[in-house]
Structures are given as structure tokens and as C-alpha cells.
Amino acid sequence: MPIFEFRCKKCEKEFEFFIFRKNEVVVCPFCGGEDVEKLMSSFRLGGEGGSNSGSLGACSTCASKACSTCK
């Protein structure tokens, strides 16, 4: 079951949602709004600590997990 992150356009809150079916309607758990946007999720593979060596999508030039200046 993939977990996706969303932001509700009505109440502006972010939340995670389990997707069970391809055409499933995502509903905000805070306000019940259905107008949501899917967010870009980042995740880590294994390891502990602050190094980026185990991160996917992490910035390779600074300590940030993701930044708009990375190319």
C-alpha cells in the first residue's frame, strides 16, 4: 500500500493517505475537503544520523534534505 502526502486546498493542512485503489478519492481528514494536491515526498533508505549518504532526493551540496537550488 503506497502512502502519499497531500495538502488540502481548503484548510491548507498536510496529511498522509494510504492509496488502496487506483481511482480512490482522497478526502482531507481535517475538514473533509476533496480538493487536495499531491506533494512530492522524500524518504530515506537505511542508516541513522544526519548524513545524506543514505537519502534519495537529498541535496548533495548542503545539509538540506531537498532545496529548490539543487539541479
PDB file with SEQRES, HELIX, SHEET and CRYST1 records, atoms N, CA, C and O in Angstrom:
SEQRES   1 A   71  MET PRO ILE PHE GLU PHE ARG CYS LYS LYS CYS GLU LYS          
SEQRES   2 A   71  GLU PHE GLU PHE PHE ILE PHE ARG LYS ASN GLU VAL VAL          
SEQRES   3 A   71  VAL CYS PRO PHE CYS GLY GLY GLU ASP VAL GLU LYS LEU          
SEQRES   4 A   71  MET SER SER PHE ARG LEU GLY GLY GLU GLY GLY SER ASN          
SEQRES   5 A   71  SER GLY SER LEU GLY ALA CYS SER THR CYS ALA SER LYS          
SEQRES   6 A   71  ALA CYS SER THR CYS LYS                                      
HELIX    1 AA1 ASN A   52  GLY A   54  5                                   3    
SHEET    1 AA1 3 GLU A  14  PHE A  18  0                                        
SHEET    2 AA1 3 ILE A   3  CYS A   8 -1                                        
SHEET    3 AA1 3 VAL A  36  LYS A  38 -1                                        
CRYST1    1.000    1.000    1.000  90.00  90.00  90.00 P 1           1          
ATOM      1  N   MET A   1       0.844  -1.182   0.000  1.00  0.00           N  
ATOM      2  CA  MET A   1       0.000   0.000   0.000  1.00  0.00           C  
ATOM      3  C   MET A   1       0.888   1.245   0.000  1.00  0.00           C  
ATOM      4  O   MET A   1       1.599   1.503   0.971  1.00  0.00           O  
ATOM      5  N   PRO A   2       0.848   1.988  -1.053  1.00  0.00           N  
ATOM      6  CA  PRO A   2       1.625   3.228  -1.062  1.00  0.00           C  
ATOM      7  C   PRO A   2       1.000   4.293  -0.157  1.00  0.00           C  
ATOM      8  O   PRO A   2      -0.222   4.431  -0.088  1.00  0.00           O  
ATOM      9  N   ILE A   3       1.855   5.034   0.528  1.00  0.00           N  
ATOM     10  CA  ILE A   3       1.416   6.168   1.336  1.00  0.00           C  
ATOM     11  C   ILE A   3       1.850   7.426   0.592  1.00  0.00           C  
ATOM     12  O   ILE A   3       3.014   7.561   0.215  1.00  0.00           O  
ATOM     13  N   PHE A   4       0.922   8.333   0.385  1.00  0.00           N  
ATOM     14  CA  PHE A   4       1.218   9.584  -0.292  1.00  0.00           C  
ATOM     15  C   PHE A   4       0.933  10.748   0.644  1.00  0.00           C  
ATOM     16  O   PHE A   4       0.110  10.641   1.554  1.00  0.00           O  
ATOM     17  N   GLU A   5       1.619  11.861   0.412  1.00  0.00           N  
ATOM     18  CA  GLU A   5       1.393  13.073   1.187  1.00  0.00           C  
ATOM     19  C   GLU A   5       0.572  14.048   0.353  1.00  0.00           C  
ATOM     20  O   GLU A   5       0.792  14.193  -0.850  1.00  0.00           O  
ATOM     21  N   PHE A   6      -0.374  14.712   1.008  1.00  0.00           N  
ATOM     22  CA  PHE A   6      -1.263  15.648   0.337  1.00  0.00           C  
ATOM     23  C   PHE A   6      -1.387  16.926   1.145  1.00  0.00           C  
ATOM     24  O   PHE A   6      -1.111  16.940   2.345  1.00  0.00           O  
ATOM     25  N   ARG A   7      -1.801  17.997   0.487  1.00  0.00           N  
ATOM     26  CA  ARG A   7      -2.154  19.262   1.146  1.00  0.00           C  
ATOM     27  C   ARG A   7      -3.569  19.616   0.699  1.00  0.00           C  
ATOM     28  O   ARG A   7      -3.877  19.629  -0.493  1.00  0.00           O  
ATOM     29  N   CYS A   8      -4.412  19.899   1.668  1.00  0.00           N  
ATOM     30  CA  CYS A   8      -5.787  20.292   1.384  1.00  0.00           C  
ATOM     31  C   CYS A   8      -5.798  21.751   0.937  1.00  0.00           C  
ATOM     32  O   CYS A   8      -5.212  22.610   1.596  1.00  0.00           O  
ATOM     33  N   LYS A   9      -6.458  22.027  -0.169  1.00  0.00           N  
ATOM     34  CA  LYS A   9      -6.542  23.405  -0.667  1.00  0.00           C  
ATOM     35  C   LYS A   9      -7.566  24.225   0.105  1.00  0.00           C  
ATOM     36  O   LYS A   9      -7.558  25.454   0.035  1.00  0.00           O  
ATOM     37  N   LYS A  10      -8.445  23.554   0.841  1.00  0.00           N  
ATOM     38  CA  LYS A  10      -9.468  24.257   1.616  1.00  0.00           C  
ATOM     39  C   LYS A  10      -8.925  24.733   2.966  1.00  0.00           C  
ATOM     40  O   LYS A  10      -9.063  25.907   3.308  1.00  0.00           O  
ATOM     41  N   CYS A  11      -8.308  23.825   3.735  1.00  0.00           N  
ATOM     42  CA  CYS A  11      -7.830  24.187   5.078  1.00  0.00           C  
ATOM     43  C   CYS A  11      -6.308  24.317   5.150  1.00  0.00           C  
ATOM     44  O   CYS A  11      -5.775  24.697   6.192  1.00  0.00           O  
ATOM     45  N   GLU A  12      -5.599  24.006   4.058  1.00  0.00           N  
ATOM     46  CA  GLU A  12      -4.136  24.144   3.950  1.00  0.00           C  
ATOM     47  C   GLU A  12      -3.344  23.184   4.851  1.00  0.00           C  
ATOM     48  O   GLU A  12      -2.143  23.379   5.041  1.00  0.00           O  
ATOM     49  N   LYS A  13      -3.992  22.158   5.406  1.00  0.00           N  
ATOM     50  CA  LYS A  13      -3.276  21.201   6.257  1.00  0.00           C  
ATOM     51  C   LYS A  13      -2.692  20.088   5.399  1.00  0.00           C  
ATOM     52  O   LYS A  13      -3.259  19.719   4.370  1.00  0.00           O  
ATOM     53  N   GLU A  14      -1.550  19.558   5.835  1.00  0.00           N  
ATOM     54  CA  GLU A  14      -0.904  18.453   5.149  1.00  0.00           C  
ATOM     55  C   GLU A  14      -1.212  17.162   5.887  1.00  0.00           C  
ATOM     56  O   GLU A  14      -1.333  17.141   7.112  1.00  0.00           O  
ATOM     57  N   PHE A  15      -1.338  16.076   5.113  1.00  0.00           N  
ATOM     58  CA  PHE A  15      -1.644  14.783   5.714  1.00  0.00           C  
ATOM     59  C   PHE A  15      -1.158  13.669   4.810  1.00  0.00           C  
ATOM     60  O   PHE A  15      -0.877  13.887   3.631  1.00  0.00           O  
ATOM     61  N   GLU A  16      -1.058  12.456   5.378  1.00  0.00           N  
ATOM     62  CA  GLU A  16      -0.688  11.267   4.622  1.00  0.00           C  
ATOM     63  C   GLU A  16      -1.947  10.459   4.363  1.00  0.00           C  
ATOM     64  O   GLU A  16      -2.892  10.487   5.152  1.00  0.00           O  
ATOM     65  N   PHE A  17      -1.950   9.729   3.237  1.00  0.00           N  
ATOM     66  CA  PHE A  17      -3.129   8.952   2.868  1.00  0.00           C  
ATOM     67  C   PHE A  17      -2.675   7.644   2.230  1.00  0.00           C  
ATOM     68  O   PHE A  17      -1.839   7.648   1.327  1.00  0.00           O  
ATOM     69  N   PHE A  18      -3.226   6.526   2.699  1.00  0.00           N  
ATOM     70  CA  PHE A  18      -2.963   5.226   2.094  1.00  0.00           C  
ATOM     71  C   PHE A  18      -3.826   5.093   0.841  1.00  0.00           C  
ATOM     72  O   PHE A  18      -5.035   5.321   0.893  1.00  0.00           O  
ATOM     73  N   ILE A  19      -3.220   4.731  -0.271  1.00  0.00           N  
ATOM     74  CA  ILE A  19      -3.962   4.535  -1.512  1.00  0.00           C  
ATOM     75  C   ILE A  19      -4.170   3.031  -1.696  1.00  0.00           C  
ATOM     76  O   ILE A  19      -3.209   2.278  -1.857  1.00  0.00           O  
ATOM     77  N   PHE A  20      -5.427   2.606  -1.669  1.00  0.00           N  
ATOM     78  CA  PHE A  20      -5.753   1.198  -1.839  1.00  0.00           C  
ATOM     79  C   PHE A  20      -6.098   0.867  -3.283  1.00  0.00           C  
ATOM     80  O   PHE A  20      -5.749  -0.205  -3.778  1.00  0.00           O  
ATOM     81  N   ARG A  21      -6.789   1.795  -3.967  1.00  0.00           N  
ATOM     82  CA  ARG A  21      -7.219   1.577  -5.351  1.00  0.00           C  
ATOM     83  C   ARG A  21      -6.757   2.739  -6.218  1.00  0.00           C  
ATOM     84  O   ARG A  21      -6.560   3.854  -5.737  1.00  0.00           O  
ATOM     85  N   LYS A  22      -6.588   2.458  -7.500  1.00  0.00           N  
ATOM     86  CA  LYS A  22      -6.072   3.454  -8.440  1.00  0.00           C  
ATOM     87  C   LYS A  22      -6.925   4.722  -8.504  1.00  0.00           C  
ATOM     88  O   LYS A  22      -6.373   5.821  -8.543  1.00  0.00           O  
ATOM     89  N   ASN A  23      -8.222   4.603  -8.514  1.00  0.00           N  
ATOM     90  CA  ASN A  23      -9.122   5.752  -8.672  1.00  0.00           C  
ATOM     91  C   ASN A  23      -9.742   6.210  -7.356  1.00  0.00           C  
ATOM     92  O   ASN A  23     -10.836   6.773  -7.346  1.00  0.00           O  
ATOM     93  N   GLU A  24      -9.057   5.973  -6.265  1.00  0.00           N  
ATOM     94  CA  GLU A  24      -9.591   6.325  -4.954  1.00  0.00           C  
ATOM     95  C   GLU A  24      -9.660   7.842  -4.756  1.00  0.00           C  
ATOM     96  O   GLU A  24      -8.728   8.564  -5.112  1.00  0.00           O  
ATOM     97  N   VAL A  25     -10.759   8.312  -4.192  1.00  0.00           N  
ATOM     98  CA  VAL A  25     -10.934   9.734  -3.897  1.00  0.00           C  
ATOM     99  C   VAL A  25     -10.241  10.032  -2.567  1.00  0.00           C  
ATOM    100  O   VAL A  25     -10.496   9.367  -1.563  1.00  0.00           O  
ATOM    101  N   VAL A  26      -9.363  11.037  -2.568  1.00  0.00           N  
ATOM    102  CA  VAL A  26      -8.647  11.428  -1.366  1.00  0.00           C  
ATOM    103  C   VAL A  26      -9.437  12.536  -0.676  1.00  0.00           C  
ATOM    104  O   VAL A  26      -9.772  13.549  -1.289  1.00  0.00           O  
ATOM    105  N   VAL A  27      -9.729  12.329   0.608  1.00  0.00           N  
ATOM    106  CA  VAL A  27     -10.516  13.280   1.390  1.00  0.00           C  
ATOM    107  C   VAL A  27      -9.669  13.759   2.567  1.00  0.00           C  
ATOM    108  O   VAL A  27      -9.046  12.949   3.254  1.00  0.00           O  
ATOM    109  N   CYS A  28      -9.645  15.059   2.799  1.00  0.00           N  
ATOM    110  CA  CYS A  28      -8.899  15.634   3.915  1.00  0.00           C  
ATOM    111  C   CYS A  28      -9.505  15.148   5.236  1.00  0.00           C  
ATOM    112  O   CYS A  28     -10.708  15.292   5.455  1.00  0.00           O  
ATOM    113  N   PRO A  29      -8.671  14.569   6.123  1.00  0.00           N  
ATOM    114  CA  PRO A  29      -9.188  14.087   7.404  1.00  0.00           C  
ATOM    115  C   PRO A  29      -9.532  15.217   8.387  1.00  0.00           C  
ATOM    116  O   PRO A  29     -10.174  14.976   9.409  1.00  0.00           O  
ATOM    117  N   PHE A  30      -9.108  16.442   8.079  1.00  0.00           N  
ATOM    118  CA  PHE A  30      -9.346  17.573   8.971  1.00  0.00           C  
ATOM    119  C   PHE A  30     -10.656  18.291   8.671  1.00  0.00           C  
ATOM    120  O   PHE A  30     -11.416  18.611   9.585  1.00  0.00           O  
ATOM    121  N   CYS A  31     -10.926  18.546   7.373  1.00  0.00           N  
ATOM    122  CA  CYS A  31     -12.116  19.325   7.024  1.00  0.00           C  
ATOM    123  C   CYS A  31     -13.061  18.603   6.067  1.00  0.00           C  
ATOM    124  O   CYS A  31     -14.155  19.095   5.790  1.00  0.00           O  
ATOM    125  N   GLY A  32     -12.645  17.434   5.559  1.00  0.00           N  
ATOM    126  CA  GLY A  32     -13.497  16.686   4.635  1.00  0.00           C  
ATOM    127  C   GLY A  32     -13.413  17.164   3.200  1.00  0.00           C  
ATOM    128  O   GLY A  32     -14.136  16.661   2.339  1.00  0.00           O  
ATOM    129  N   GLY A  33     -12.541  18.129   2.924  1.00  0.00           N  
ATOM    130  CA  GLY A  33     -12.396  18.648   1.561  1.00  0.00           C  
ATOM    131  C   GLY A  33     -11.801  17.618   0.615  1.00  0.00           C  
ATOM    132  O   GLY A  33     -10.949  16.820   1.004  1.00  0.00           O  
ATOM    133  N   GLU A  34     -12.260  17.642  -0.637  1.00  0.00           N  
ATOM    134  CA  GLU A  34     -11.749  16.723  -1.649  1.00  0.00           C  
ATOM    135  C   GLU A  34     -10.817  17.416  -2.638  1.00  0.00           C  
ATOM    136  O   GLU A  34     -10.270  16.760  -3.525  1.00  0.00           O  
ATOM    137  N   ASP A  35     -10.624  18.731  -2.504  1.00  0.00           N  
ATOM    138  CA  ASP A  35      -9.729  19.466  -3.385  1.00  0.00           C  
ATOM    139  C   ASP A  35      -8.351  19.462  -2.744  1.00  0.00           C  
ATOM    140  O   ASP A  35      -8.015  20.358  -1.968  1.00  0.00           O  
ATOM    141  N   VAL A  36      -7.543  18.438  -3.074  1.00  0.00           N  
ATOM    142  CA  VAL A  36      -6.234  18.261  -2.475  1.00  0.00           C  
ATOM    143  C   VAL A  36      -5.166  18.204  -3.551  1.00  0.00           C  
ATOM    144  O   VAL A  36      -5.447  17.868  -4.701  1.00  0.00           O  
ATOM    145  N   GLU A  37      -3.937  18.534  -3.168  1.00  0.00           N  
ATOM    146  CA  GLU A  37      -2.827  18.405  -4.103  1.00  0.00           C  
ATOM    147  C   GLU A  37      -1.821  17.414  -3.538  1.00  0.00           C  
ATOM    148  O   GLU A  37      -1.530  17.413  -2.342  1.00  0.00           O  
ATOM    149  N   LYS A  38      -1.296  16.574  -4.421  1.00  0.00           N  
ATOM    150  CA  LYS A  38      -0.307  15.581  -4.024  1.00  0.00           C  
ATOM    151  C   LYS A  38       1.041  16.280  -3.896  1.00  0.00           C  
ATOM    152  O   LYS A  38       1.442  17.042  -4.775  1.00  0.00           O  
ATOM    153  N   LEU A  39       1.737  16.012  -2.790  1.00  0.00           N  
ATOM    154  CA  LEU A  39       3.032  16.631  -2.536  1.00  0.00           C  
ATOM    155  C   LEU A  39       4.156  15.694  -2.944  1.00  0.00           C  
ATOM    156  O   LEU A  39       3.982  14.476  -2.980  1.00  0.00           O  
ATOM    157  N   MET A  40       5.297  16.266  -3.248  1.00  0.00           N  
ATOM    158  CA  MET A  40       6.479  15.467  -3.546  1.00  0.00           C  
ATOM    159  C   MET A  40       7.024  14.947  -2.226  1.00  0.00           C  
ATOM    160  O   MET A  40       7.387  15.734  -1.351  1.00  0.00           O  
ATOM    161  N   SER A  41       7.084  13.652  -2.078  1.00  0.00           N  
ATOM    162  CA  SER A  41       7.563  13.042  -0.844  1.00  0.00           C  
ATOM    163  C   SER A  41       9.039  12.717  -0.968  1.00  0.00           C  
ATOM    164  O   SER A  41       9.518  12.365  -2.045  1.00  0.00           O  
ATOM    165  N   SER A  42       9.750  12.837   0.130  1.00  0.00           N  
ATOM    166  CA  SER A  42      11.139  12.390   0.167  1.00  0.00           C  
ATOM    167  C   SER A  42      11.229  11.296   1.217  1.00  0.00           C  
ATOM    168  O   SER A  42      10.441  11.257   2.162  1.00  0.00           O  
ATOM    169  N   PHE A  43      12.188  10.419   1.044  1.00  0.00           N  
ATOM    170  CA  PHE A  43      12.341   9.342   2.010  1.00  0.00           C  
ATOM    171  C   PHE A  43      13.805   8.971   2.113  1.00  0.00           C  
ATOM    172  O   PHE A  43      14.611   9.305   1.245  1.00  0.00           O  
ATOM    173  N   ARG A  44      14.138   8.265   3.202  1.00  0.00           N  
ATOM    174  CA  ARG A  44      15.495   7.806   3.458  1.00  0.00           C  
ATOM    175  C   ARG A  44      15.541   6.301   3.371  1.00  0.00           C  
ATOM    176  O   ARG A  44      14.578   5.610   3.703  1.00  0.00           O  
ATOM    177  N   LEU A  45      16.670   5.806   2.920  1.00  0.00           N  
ATOM    178  CA  LEU A  45      16.897   4.370   2.920  1.00  0.00           C  
ATOM    179  C   LEU A  45      17.947   4.051   3.974  1.00  0.00           C  
ATOM    180  O   LEU A  45      19.089   4.500   3.868  1.00  0.00           O  
ATOM    181  N   GLY A  46      17.574   3.282   4.985  1.00  0.00           N  
ATOM    182  CA  GLY A  46      18.503   2.790   5.991  1.00  0.00           C  
ATOM    183  C   GLY A  46      19.327   3.842   6.699  1.00  0.00           C  
ATOM    184  O   GLY A  46      19.276   5.027   6.368  1.00  0.00           O  
ATOM    185  N   GLY A  47      20.081   3.391   7.672  1.00  0.00           N  
ATOM    186  CA  GLY A  47      21.032   4.241   8.368  1.00  0.00           C  
ATOM    187  C   GLY A  47      20.406   5.237   9.314  1.00  0.00           C  
ATOM    188  O   GLY A  47      19.205   5.505   9.271  1.00  0.00           O  
ATOM    189  N   GLU A  48      21.257   5.779  10.172  1.00  0.00           N  
ATOM    190  CA  GLU A  48      20.841   6.827  11.102  1.00  0.00           C  
ATOM    191  C   GLU A  48      21.760   8.011  10.930  1.00  0.00           C  
ATOM    192  O   GLU A  48      22.741   7.942  10.189  1.00  0.00           O  
ATOM    193  N   GLY A  49      21.453   9.086  11.604  1.00  0.00           N  
ATOM    194  CA  GLY A  49      22.324  10.252  11.575  1.00  0.00           C  
ATOM    195  C   GLY A  49      21.912  11.247  10.517  1.00  0.00           C  
ATOM    196  O   GLY A  49      20.926  11.040   9.809  1.00  0.00           O  
ATOM    197  N   GLY A  50      22.666  12.329  10.407  1.00  0.00           N  
ATOM    198  CA  GLY A  50      22.299  13.424   9.533  1.00  0.00           C  
ATOM    199  C   GLY A  50      22.952  13.409   8.177  1.00  0.00           C  
ATOM    200  O   GLY A  50      22.712  14.328   7.393  1.00  0.00           O  
ATOM    201  N   SER A  51      23.769  12.418   7.848  1.00  0.00           N  
ATOM    202  CA  SER A  51      24.430  12.452   6.546  1.00  0.00           C  
ATOM    203  C   SER A  51      23.444  12.124   5.448  1.00  0.00           C  
ATOM    204  O   SER A  51      22.456  11.424   5.665  1.00  0.00           O  
ATOM    205  N   ASN A  52      23.724  12.635   4.277  1.00  0.00           N  
ATOM    206  CA  ASN A  52      22.850  12.409   3.128  1.00  0.00           C  
ATOM    207  C   ASN A  52      23.208  11.143   2.376  1.00  0.00           C  
ATOM    208  O   ASN A  52      22.581  10.849   1.358  1.00  0.00           O  
ATOM    209  N   SER A  53      24.173  10.394   2.827  1.00  0.00           N  
ATOM    210  CA  SER A  53      24.637   9.232   2.090  1.00  0.00           C  
ATOM    211  C   SER A  53      23.559   8.176   1.905  1.00  0.00           C  
ATOM    212  O   SER A  53      23.626   7.397   0.954  1.00  0.00           O  
ATOM    213  N   GLY A  54      22.563   8.130   2.792  1.00  0.00           N  
ATOM    214  CA  GLY A  54      21.512   7.137   2.654  1.00  0.00           C  
ATOM    215  C   GLY A  54      20.217   7.712   2.145  1.00  0.00           C  
ATOM    216  O   GLY A  54      19.184   7.046   2.224  1.00  0.00           O  
ATOM    217  N   SER A  55      20.228   8.927   1.625  1.00  0.00           N  
ATOM    218  CA  SER A  55      18.997   9.583   1.227  1.00  0.00           C  
ATOM    219  C   SER A  55      18.798   9.561  -0.272  1.00  0.00           C  
ATOM    220  O   SER A  55      19.750   9.669  -1.045  1.00  0.00           O  
ATOM    221  N   LEU A  56      17.573   9.422  -0.661  1.00  0.00           N  
ATOM    222  CA  LEU A  56      17.212   9.614  -2.056  1.00  0.00           C  
ATOM    223  C   LEU A  56      16.535  10.961  -2.167  1.00  0.00           C  
ATOM    224  O   LEU A  56      15.717  11.309  -1.315  1.00  0.00           O  
ATOM    225  N   GLY A  57      16.846  11.711  -3.172  1.00  0.00           N  
ATOM    226  CA  GLY A  57      16.239  13.016  -3.355  1.00  0.00           C  
ATOM    227  C   GLY A  57      16.831  14.080  -2.452  1.00  0.00           C  
ATOM    228  O   GLY A  57      16.332  15.204  -2.408  1.00  0.00           O  
ATOM    229  N   ALA A  58      17.896  13.737  -1.728  1.00  0.00           N  
ATOM    230  CA  ALA A  58      18.503  14.709  -0.827  1.00  0.00           C  
ATOM    231  C   ALA A  58      19.496  15.573  -1.594  1.00  0.00           C  
ATOM    232  O   ALA A  58      20.049  15.160  -2.613  1.00  0.00           O  
ATOM    233  N   CYS A  59      19.699  16.745  -1.093  1.00  0.00           N  
ATOM    234  CA  CYS A  59      20.659  17.672  -1.667  1.00  0.00           C  
ATOM    235  C   CYS A  59      22.062  17.115  -1.454  1.00  0.00           C  
ATOM    236  O   CYS A  59      22.385  16.684  -0.347  1.00  0.00           O  
ATOM    237  N   SER A  60      22.895  17.115  -2.476  1.00  0.00           N  
ATOM    238  CA  SER A  60      24.248  16.591  -2.333  1.00  0.00           C  
ATOM    239  C   SER A  60      25.260  17.679  -2.022  1.00  0.00           C  
ATOM    240  O   SER A  60      26.426  17.378  -1.768  1.00  0.00           O  
ATOM    241  N   THR A  61      24.836  18.950  -2.037  1.00  0.00           N  
ATOM    242  CA  THR A  61      25.777  20.038  -1.824  1.00  0.00           C  
ATOM    243  C   THR A  61      25.576  20.758  -0.496  1.00  0.00           C  
ATOM    244  O   THR A  61      26.363  21.645  -0.165  1.00  0.00           O  
ATOM    245  N   CYS A  62      24.559  20.409   0.269  1.00  0.00           N  
ATOM    246  CA  CYS A  62      24.331  21.045   1.557  1.00  0.00           C  
ATOM    247  C   CYS A  62      23.631  20.062   2.490  1.00  0.00           C  
ATOM    248  O   CYS A  62      23.375  18.921   2.105  1.00  0.00           O  
ATOM    249  N   ALA A  63      23.325  20.482   3.688  1.00  0.00           N  
ATOM    250  CA  ALA A  63      22.719  19.598   4.685  1.00  0.00           C  
ATOM    251  C   ALA A  63      21.206  19.465   4.525  1.00  0.00           C  
ATOM    252  O   ALA A  63      20.574  18.676   5.227  1.00  0.00           O  
ATOM    253  N   SER A  64      20.629  20.226   3.611  1.00  0.00           N  
ATOM    254  CA  SER A  64      19.173  20.203   3.419  1.00  0.00           C  
ATOM    255  C   SER A  64      18.744  18.872   2.805  1.00  0.00           C  
ATOM    256  O   SER A  64      19.482  18.275   2.022  1.00  0.00           O  
ATOM    257  N   LYS A  65      17.562  18.420   3.160  1.00  0.00           N  
ATOM    258  CA  LYS A  65      17.019  17.200   2.570  1.00  0.00           C  
ATOM    259  C   LYS A  65      16.561  17.444   1.139  1.00  0.00           C  
ATOM    260  O   LYS A  65      16.621  16.536   0.310  1.00  0.00           O  
ATOM    261  N   ALA A  66      16.113  18.631   0.843  1.00  0.00           N  
ATOM    262  CA  ALA A  66      15.686  18.994  -0.502  1.00  0.00           C  
ATOM    263  C   ALA A  66      15.640  20.509  -0.572  1.00  0.00           C  
ATOM    264  O   ALA A  66      15.166  21.162   0.357  1.00  0.00           O  
ATOM    265  N   CYS A  67      16.123  21.063  -1.653  1.00  0.00           N  
ATOM    266  CA  CYS A  67      16.052  22.504  -1.797  1.00  0.00           C  
ATOM    267  C   CYS A  67      15.835  22.876  -3.259  1.00  0.00           C  
ATOM    268  O   CYS A  67      16.167  22.097  -4.153  1.00  0.00           O  
ATOM    269  N   SER A  68      15.301  24.018  -3.502  1.00  0.00           N  
ATOM    270  CA  SER A  68      14.950  24.430  -4.860  1.00  0.00           C  
ATOM    271  C   SER A  68      16.165  24.786  -5.699  1.00  0.00           C  
ATOM    272  O   SER A  68      16.047  24.924  -6.917  1.00  0.00           O  
ATOM    273  N   THR A  69      17.346  24.941  -5.072  1.00  0.00           N  
ATOM    274  CA  THR A  69      18.532  25.303  -5.835  1.00  0.00           C  
ATOM    275  C   THR A  69      19.292  24.099  -6.362  1.00  0.00           C  
ATOM    276  O   THR A  69      20.203  24.260  -7.174  1.00  0.00           O  
ATOM    277  N   CYS A  70      18.942  22.896  -5.921  1.00  0.00           N  
ATOM    278  CA  CYS A  70      19.627  21.683  -6.399  1.00  0.00           C  
ATOM    279  C   CYS A  70      19.227  21.394  -7.845  1.00  0.00           C  
ATOM    280  O   CYS A  70      18.078  21.584  -8.242  1.00  0.00           O  
ATOM    281  N   LYS A  71      20.181  20.944  -8.597  1.00  0.00           N  
ATOM    282  CA  LYS A  71      19.911  20.591 -10.002  1.00  0.00           C  
ATOM    283  C   LYS A  71      20.373  19.199 -10.279  1.00  0.00           C  
ATOM    284  O   LYS A  71      20.235  18.715 -11.403  1.00  0.00           O  
TER     285      LYS A  71                                                      
END                                                                             
